[in-house]
Amino acid sequence: MNKRKIINDPVYGFITIRNELIFDIINHPYFQRLRRIKQMGLAELVYPGAHHTRFHHALGAMHLMSITLDNLRTKGVEITDEEYQGALAAILLHDIGHGPFSHALEFSLLEDVPHEHLSRMIMSRLNKEFDGALSMALDIFNGTYPKAFLHQLVSSQLDIDRLDYLKRDSFFSGVSEGTIGADRIIKMLDVKDGQLVVEEKGIYSIENFLSARRLMYWQVYLHKAGVSAEKMLVAIINRAKKLTRKKKMKLFMSDSLR
């Protein structure tokens, strides 16, 4: 079976699946589940176009990661093929632990359990299924791999995750103020003493990135109607859990919610 595929993405165009491991991860039921997890929670009530999912975001982040690693290699940064694959797997799975409606119910279904912790657990289980093929990806995700810049590309104040979700959320919500020059930022990235850095001439692109992120929070992520809807959803879930625990009502739900 040919596992080198091309996916047509509305934001970036064609996204290439480079090797068999990445293909197998994407095809796994754990990852396919992300097709049903909305990227922006209940923001679609305000921005009707915001129907995209964590599946879209994960693929887009993987695409940007591959471009970033290729760019760093051209600047003389040593990145082995194993590290390249590990970084792609880490960013592909970074949101695998998200539950329904993403951040809206993050601490309601499972109290005090962030999605990053669940992502780590799921990645560990997948690593066993893939006979240790994700060990390096786990180290990169956890920040324990010696080359710190690989983890910083996955999770930091200027990471691939943020570059994709700002560009993608802006596209699907129709809020142009969130548009960023991701390609320009990626071109300006470099590595110094093992740390991710930005070339001086890229400072204006970073300023635009920070401004766009702030505007997206003001206009989209923290929109009063969307936040109100999420608060109501959380209240409904908490009320249902409370009634069930007191056994005053028998509600139809899976055992994991009881």
TORKOL-4160 file (C-alpha; in steps of 0.2 Angstrom, whole numbers, padded with zeros to 4 digits, m for minus):
258
<pt num="1" X="0000" Y="0000" Z="0000"/>
<pt num="2" X="0007" Y="0017" Z="m0005"/>
<pt num="3" X="0008" Y="0027" Z="0011"/>
<pt num="4" X="0015" Y="0043" Z="0003"/>
<pt num="5" X="m0001" Y="0054" Z="0001"/>
<pt num="6" X="m0005" Y="0072" Z="m0003"/>
<pt num="7" X="m0019" Y="0081" Z="0007"/>
<pt num="8" X="m0028" Y="0096" Z="0000"/>
<pt num="9" X="m0029" Y="0109" Z="0014"/>
<pt num="10" X="m0039" Y="0125" Z="0012"/>
<pt num="11" X="m0026" Y="0136" Z="0021"/>
<pt num="12" X="m0009" Y="0129" Z="0013"/>
<pt num="13" X="m0014" Y="0120" Z="m0002"/>
<pt num="14" X="m0006" Y="0103" Z="m0003"/>
<pt num="15" X="0001" Y="0094" Z="0012"/>
<pt num="16" X="0013" Y="0079" Z="0010"/>
<pt num="17" X="0013" Y="0064" Z="0021"/>
<pt num="18" X="0031" Y="0060" Z="0020"/>
<pt num="19" X="0033" Y="0043" Z="0028"/>
<pt num="20" X="0024" Y="0027" Z="0034"/>
<pt num="21" X="0025" Y="0031" Z="0052"/>
<pt num="22" X="0016" Y="0048" Z="0050"/>
<pt num="23" X="0003" Y="0039" Z="0038"/>
<pt num="24" X="0000" Y="0026" Z="0051"/>
<pt num="25" X="m0002" Y="0039" Z="0065"/>
<pt num="26" X="m0015" Y="0049" Z="0055"/>
<pt num="27" X="m0025" Y="0033" Z="0051"/>
<pt num="28" X="m0025" Y="0027" Z="0069"/>
<pt num="29" X="m0043" Y="0029" Z="0077"/>
<pt num="30" X="m0036" Y="0040" Z="0091"/>
<pt num="31" X="m0030" Y="0053" Z="0078"/>
<pt num="32" X="m0046" Y="0051" Z="0067"/>
<pt num="33" X="m0056" Y="0055" Z="0083"/>
<pt num="34" X="m0050" Y="0073" Z="0080"/>
<pt num="35" X="m0061" Y="0075" Z="0065"/>
<pt num="36" X="m0075" Y="0076" Z="0078"/>
<pt num="37" X="m0067" Y="0089" Z="0090"/>
<pt num="38" X="m0070" Y="0107" Z="0085"/>
<pt num="39" X="m0055" Y="0118" Z="0085"/>
<pt num="40" X="m0064" Y="0133" Z="0092"/>
<pt num="41" X="m0077" Y="0126" Z="0103"/>
<pt num="42" X="m0093" Y="0136" Z="0102"/>
<pt num="43" X="m0086" Y="0150" Z="0092"/>
<pt num="44" X="m0096" Y="0145" Z="0077"/>
<pt num="45" X="m0112" Y="0152" Z="0086"/>
<pt num="46" X="m0104" Y="0169" Z="0082"/>
<pt num="47" X="m0093" Y="0165" Z="0067"/>
<pt num="48" X="m0103" Y="0152" Z="0057"/>
<pt num="49" X="m0088" Y="0148" Z="0046"/>
<pt num="50" X="m0078" Y="0141" Z="0061"/>
<pt num="51" X="m0082" Y="0123" Z="0059"/>
<pt num="52" X="m0064" Y="0117" Z="0057"/>
<pt num="53" X="m0058" Y="0103" Z="0068"/>
<pt num="54" X="m0042" Y="0098" Z="0078"/>
<pt num="55" X="m0039" Y="0086" Z="0064"/>
<pt num="56" X="m0037" Y="0101" Z="0052"/>
<pt num="57" X="m0026" Y="0110" Z="0064"/>
<pt num="58" X="m0014" Y="0095" Z="0068"/>
<pt num="59" X="m0011" Y="0092" Z="0049"/>
<pt num="60" X="m0008" Y="0110" Z="0046"/>
<pt num="61" X="0004" Y="0111" Z="0061"/>
<pt num="62" X="0014" Y="0096" Z="0054"/>
<pt num="63" X="0015" Y="0105" Z="0037"/>
<pt num="64" X="0022" Y="0120" Z="0045"/>
<pt num="65" X="0034" Y="0110" Z="0055"/>
<pt num="66" X="0041" Y="0101" Z="0040"/>
<pt num="67" X="0044" Y="0118" Z="0031"/>
<pt num="68" X="0053" Y="0125" Z="0047"/>
<pt num="69" X="0064" Y="0110" Z="0049"/>
<pt num="70" X="0069" Y="0111" Z="0030"/>
<pt num="71" X="0073" Y="0129" Z="0033"/>
<pt num="72" X="0084" Y="0126" Z="0048"/>
<pt num="73" X="0093" Y="0113" Z="0038"/>
<pt num="74" X="0097" Y="0125" Z="0025"/>
<pt num="75" X="0105" Y="0137" Z="0038"/>
<pt num="76" X="0116" Y="0123" Z="0044"/>
<pt num="77" X="0107" Y="0117" Z="0059"/>
<pt num="78" X="0110" Y="0098" Z="0061"/>
<pt num="79" X="0093" Y="0088" Z="0061"/>
<pt num="80" X="0094" Y="0070" Z="0058"/>
<pt num="81" X="0081" Y="0060" Z="0049"/>
<pt num="82" X="0075" Y="0052" Z="0065"/>
<pt num="83" X="0074" Y="0069" Z="0074"/>
<pt num="84" X="0064" Y="0076" Z="0059"/>
<pt num="85" X="0052" Y="0062" Z="0060"/>
<pt num="86" X="0051" Y="0064" Z="0079"/>
<pt num="87" X="0047" Y="0082" Z="0078"/>
<pt num="88" X="0033" Y="0079" Z="0065"/>
<pt num="89" X="0025" Y="0066" Z="0076"/>
<pt num="90" X="0026" Y="0077" Z="0091"/>
<pt num="91" X="0017" Y="0092" Z="0083"/>
<pt num="92" X="0005" Y="0080" Z="0074"/>
<pt num="93" X="0000" Y="0073" Z="0091"/>
<pt num="94" X="0002" Y="0088" Z="0102"/>
<pt num="95" X="m0017" Y="0090" Z="0103"/>
<pt num="96" X="m0022" Y="0072" Z="0103"/>
<pt num="97" X="m0029" Y="0074" Z="0121"/>
<pt num="98" X="m0042" Y="0087" Z="0118"/>
<pt num="99" X="m0060" Y="0082" Z="0122"/>
<pt num="100" X="m0077" Y="0088" Z="0115"/>
<pt num="101" X="m0077" Y="0107" Z="0111"/>
<pt num="102" X="m0058" Y="0108" Z="0114"/>
<pt num="103" X="m0054" Y="0121" Z="0128"/>
<pt num="104" X="m0072" Y="0124" Z="0132"/>
<pt num="105" X="m0074" Y="0108" Z="0142"/>
<pt num="106" X="m0056" Y="0105" Z="0146"/>
<pt num="107" X="m0057" Y="0105" Z="0165"/>
<pt num="108" X="m0076" Y="0100" Z="0166"/>
<pt num="109" X="m0076" Y="0082" Z="0160"/>
<pt num="110" X="m0060" Y="0078" Z="0169"/>
<pt num="111" X="m0057" Y="0090" Z="0183"/>
<pt num="112" X="m0039" Y="0097" Z="0185"/>
<pt num="113" X="m0033" Y="0087" Z="0170"/>
<pt num="114" X="m0026" Y="0098" Z="0156"/>
<pt num="115" X="m0026" Y="0091" Z="0138"/>
<pt num="116" X="m0007" Y="0091" Z="0138"/>
<pt num="117" X="m0007" Y="0077" Z="0151"/>
<pt num="118" X="m0020" Y="0067" Z="0141"/>
<pt num="119" X="m0010" Y="0070" Z="0125"/>
<pt num="120" X="0006" Y="0063" Z="0134"/>
<pt num="121" X="m0004" Y="0048" Z="0140"/>
<pt num="122" X="m0011" Y="0044" Z="0123"/>
<pt num="123" X="0006" Y="0046" Z="0115"/>
<pt num="124" X="0013" Y="0034" Z="0127"/>
<pt num="125" X="0000" Y="0021" Z="0123"/>
<pt num="126" X="0003" Y="0024" Z="0104"/>
<pt num="127" X="0021" Y="0022" Z="0107"/>
<pt num="128" X="0018" Y="0004" Z="0114"/>
<pt num="129" X="0007" Y="0000" Z="0099"/>
<pt num="130" X="0021" Y="0006" Z="0087"/>
<pt num="131" X="0035" Y="m0003" Z="0096"/>
<pt num="132" X="0044" Y="0012" Z="0102"/>
<pt num="133" X="0044" Y="0022" Z="0086"/>
<pt num="134" X="0037" Y="0037" Z="0095"/>
<pt num="135" X="0050" Y="0037" Z="0109"/>
<pt num="136" X="0059" Y="0052" Z="0102"/>
<pt num="137" X="0043" Y="0061" Z="0098"/>
<pt num="138" X="0038" Y="0059" Z="0117"/>
<pt num="139" X="0055" Y="0066" Z="0122"/>
<pt num="140" X="0053" Y="0081" Z="0111"/>
<pt num="141" X="0035" Y="0084" Z="0117"/>
<pt num="142" X="0040" Y="0082" Z="0135"/>
<pt num="143" X="0055" Y="0094" Z="0133"/>
<pt num="144" X="0068" Y="0081" Z="0138"/>
<pt num="145" X="0076" Y="0079" Z="0122"/>
<pt num="146" X="0094" Y="0087" Z="0122"/>
<pt num="147" X="0090" Y="0098" Z="0107"/>
<pt num="148" X="0079" Y="0111" Z="0116"/>
<pt num="149" X="0074" Y="0120" Z="0100"/>
<pt num="150" X="0064" Y="0105" Z="0094"/>
<pt num="151" X="0053" Y="0106" Z="0109"/>
<pt num="152" X="0052" Y="0125" Z="0108"/>
<pt num="153" X="0045" Y="0122" Z="0090"/>
<pt num="154" X="0031" Y="0111" Z="0098"/>
<pt num="155" X="0028" Y="0122" Z="0113"/>
<pt num="156" X="0034" Y="0139" Z="0117"/>
<pt num="157" X="0029" Y="0157" Z="0115"/>
<pt num="158" X="0033" Y="0156" Z="0097"/>
<pt num="159" X="0029" Y="0139" Z="0092"/>
<pt num="160" X="0022" Y="0130" Z="0076"/>
<pt num="161" X="0005" Y="0127" Z="0086"/>
<pt num="162" X="0002" Y="0145" Z="0087"/>
<pt num="163" X="0007" Y="0149" Z="0070"/>
<pt num="164" X="m0005" Y="0137" Z="0063"/>
<pt num="165" X="m0020" Y="0140" Z="0074"/>
<pt num="166" X="m0019" Y="0159" Z="0071"/>
<pt num="167" X="m0018" Y="0158" Z="0053"/>
<pt num="168" X="m0032" Y="0144" Z="0052"/>
<pt num="169" X="m0044" Y="0152" Z="0065"/>
<pt num="170" X="m0042" Y="0168" Z="0056"/>
<pt num="171" X="m0046" Y="0160" Z="0039"/>
<pt num="172" X="m0061" Y="0150" Z="0045"/>
<pt num="173" X="m0069" Y="0164" Z="0056"/>
<pt num="174" X="m0066" Y="0177" Z="0043"/>
<pt num="175" X="m0057" Y="0189" Z="0055"/>
<pt num="176" X="m0044" Y="0196" Z="0044"/>
<pt num="177" X="m0035" Y="0205" Z="0059"/>
<pt num="178" X="m0028" Y="0188" Z="0064"/>
<pt num="179" X="m0019" Y="0185" Z="0048"/>
<pt num="180" X="0000" Y="0182" Z="0051"/>
<pt num="181" X="0015" Y="0180" Z="0040"/>
<pt num="182" X="0019" Y="0162" Z="0045"/>
<pt num="183" X="0030" Y="0159" Z="0030"/>
<pt num="184" X="0040" Y="0175" Z="0034"/>
<pt num="185" X="0042" Y="0170" Z="0053"/>
<pt num="186" X="0048" Y="0153" Z="0048"/>
<pt num="187" X="0061" Y="0160" Z="0037"/>
<pt num="188" X="0067" Y="0171" Z="0051"/>
<pt num="189" X="0069" Y="0157" Z="0063"/>
<pt num="190" X="0087" Y="0150" Z="0068"/>
<pt num="191" X="0096" Y="0141" Z="0081"/>
<pt num="192" X="0109" Y="0148" Z="0093"/>
<pt num="193" X="0117" Y="0138" Z="0107"/>
<pt num="194" X="0103" Y="0125" Z="0105"/>
<pt num="195" X="0089" Y="0138" Z="0107"/>
<pt num="196" X="0077" Y="0144" Z="0095"/>
<pt num="197" X="0080" Y="0162" Z="0090"/>
<pt num="198" X="0073" Y="0175" Z="0078"/>
<pt num="199" X="0084" Y="0185" Z="0066"/>
<pt num="200" X="0084" Y="0203" Z="0069"/>
<pt num="201" X="0076" Y="0208" Z="0053"/>
<pt num="202" X="0061" Y="0197" Z="0058"/>
<pt num="203" X="0057" Y="0208" Z="0073"/>
<pt num="204" X="0042" Y="0216" Z="0064"/>
<pt num="205" X="0035" Y="0200" Z="0059"/>
<pt num="206" X="0035" Y="0195" Z="0077"/>
<pt num="207" X="0027" Y="0211" Z="0082"/>
<pt num="208" X="0013" Y="0208" Z="0069"/>
<pt num="209" X="0011" Y="0190" Z="0076"/>
<pt num="210" X="0009" Y="0196" Z="0094"/>
<pt num="211" X="m0003" Y="0210" Z="0089"/>
<pt num="212" X="m0013" Y="0197" Z="0078"/>
<pt num="213" X="m0014" Y="0185" Z="0093"/>
<pt num="214" X="m0020" Y="0199" Z="0105"/>
<pt num="215" X="m0034" Y="0204" Z="0092"/>
<pt num="216" X="m0040" Y="0186" Z="0090"/>
<pt num="217" X="m0042" Y="0184" Z="0108"/>
<pt num="218" X="m0052" Y="0201" Z="0109"/>
<pt num="219" X="m0063" Y="0198" Z="0094"/>
<pt num="220" X="m0064" Y="0179" Z="0093"/>
<pt num="221" X="m0059" Y="0168" Z="0107"/>
<pt num="222" X="m0066" Y="0179" Z="0121"/>
<pt num="223" X="m0081" Y="0185" Z="0112"/>
<pt num="224" X="m0095" Y="0188" Z="0125"/>
<pt num="225" X="m0108" Y="0177" Z="0115"/>
<pt num="226" X="m0095" Y="0163" Z="0113"/>
<pt num="227" X="m0089" Y="0163" Z="0131"/>
<pt num="228" X="m0107" Y="0164" Z="0137"/>
<pt num="229" X="m0112" Y="0149" Z="0127"/>
<pt num="230" X="m0097" Y="0139" Z="0134"/>
<pt num="231" X="m0101" Y="0144" Z="0152"/>
<pt num="232" X="m0119" Y="0138" Z="0149"/>
<pt num="233" X="m0112" Y="0121" Z="0142"/>
<pt num="234" X="m0100" Y="0119" Z="0157"/>
<pt num="235" X="m0114" Y="0123" Z="0169"/>
<pt num="236" X="m0125" Y="0110" Z="0161"/>
<pt num="237" X="m0111" Y="0097" Z="0162"/>
<pt num="238" X="m0108" Y="0101" Z="0180"/>
<pt num="239" X="m0126" Y="0100" Z="0185"/>
<pt num="240" X="m0128" Y="0083" Z="0176"/>
<pt num="241" X="m0113" Y="0076" Z="0185"/>
<pt num="242" X="m0119" Y="0083" Z="0202"/>
<pt num="243" X="m0137" Y="0075" Z="0200"/>
<pt num="244" X="m0129" Y="0059" Z="0194"/>
<pt num="245" X="m0118" Y="0057" Z="0209"/>
<pt num="246" X="m0132" Y="0061" Z="0221"/>
<pt num="247" X="m0142" Y="0048" Z="0212"/>
<pt num="248" X="m0157" Y="0059" Z="0211"/>
<pt num="249" X="m0158" Y="0057" Z="0192"/>
<pt num="250" X="m0153" Y="0043" Z="0180"/>
<pt num="251" X="m0145" Y="0052" Z="0165"/>
<pt num="252" X="m0140" Y="0043" Z="0149"/>
<pt num="253" X="m0122" Y="0045" Z="0148"/>
<pt num="254" X="m0106" Y="0035" Z="0146"/>
<pt num="255" X="m0098" Y="0028" Z="0161"/>
<pt num="256" X="m0083" Y="0039" Z="0159"/>
<pt num="257" X="m0094" Y="0054" Z="0163"/>
<pt num="258" X="m0102" Y="0047" Z="0178"/>
